[in-house]
Amino acid sequence: MKYFTELNDLPIFDLLSEINKLNIEWPHGNQICLNTVVGREEDYVFGNGSLFWDWDNQQIEIDEHGMERSVVPKRKEPYAESDFNILCSIFVGTLFETVYRALEQKYNLGRVRLMKSNSKTCLTWHTDDHPRVHYPIKTQDGCLMVIGDEVAYLPQNTWWWTNTIIEHTAVNASMEDRVHLVATIRSIK
């Protein structure tokens, strides 16, 4: 495969049990950020979504048909992936810290997130600015990743280098949620 490479030099852990132990509440958007910026150490949702949009100042408007729509302004000064270099306090002393430190030894990281895909959902066709490393924490038949012209099922508790600078999507055609740890890779050390 040209857009997916299995990695065999990172630790394997039961991170699903760790999520359950932490009793983390999934926010709207279904992303939890393991790392954050200075001054937001308690905020594990701060790094979710786009770095260019100011979600803290999101407003709901009613259009001419009476339909609600979300209006999110651009940040005056967008964050960079490199700004996310502090482990959120909730993950200190957990298996997530162990995984984060192992990734940090190999890569110059950007955001490292837990991403949940609800059952019967599909992401938009999009590109990322950097490749990603994926670790499927919870997955099952019907959970697929599509990059360019390749389709792959990534088995649970395996590491994958994914070339997501190519157009891609993720599909959860199963009846259960899917959860991946996804690390933005700015460069290899």
JONORDA-V239530 format. One line per field, one symbol per residue. phi: phi as a letter, one per 40 degrees, with the letter a starting at -180 (. if undefined). psi: psi as a letter, one per 20 degrees, with the letter a starting at -180 (. if undefined). burial: I if it has 9 or more other ideal C-beta (glycine too) atoms within 8 Angstrom, else O. A space follows every 50 residues. Layout:
phi = ???
psi = ???
burial = ???
//
This chain:
phi = .cbbbcbbbbcbbcccccdcccfccccdhfbbccbabdgbccbcbdccgc ccbcccbcbbbbccbgccacbbccccbccbdcccbbccdcccgbcccdcd ccccccbccbcbbcbbbccfbacccabbcbcbbbbccaaadgcbbbbfbb bbbbccgbbbcbccccdaabbbcccbcbbbcbbcbcacc
psi = qhippppjkqqpqnighgghhilppprpikqpphrarpikhinjihjqbq iipnhhkqqpqpaijjpqqpooqqqgoqqqhihnjppqhhipjrhhgggg hgghhhqoqcqoqppppqqlrprqorqrhqrqpqoogprrpioqpppcjp pqpoqqlqppppnjiqprrppnjajrqppqpoppohrq.
burial = OOIIOOIOOIOOIOIIOIIOOIOIOOIOOIIIIIIIIOOOIOOIIIIIOO IOIIOOOIOOOOOOOOOOOOOIOOIOOOIOIOOIOIIIOIIOOIIIIIII OIIOOIIOIIIIIIIIIOIOOOIOOOOIOIIIIIIIIIIOOIIIIIIIOI OIOIOOIIIIIIIIOIOIIIIIOIOOIIIIIIIIIIOOO
//
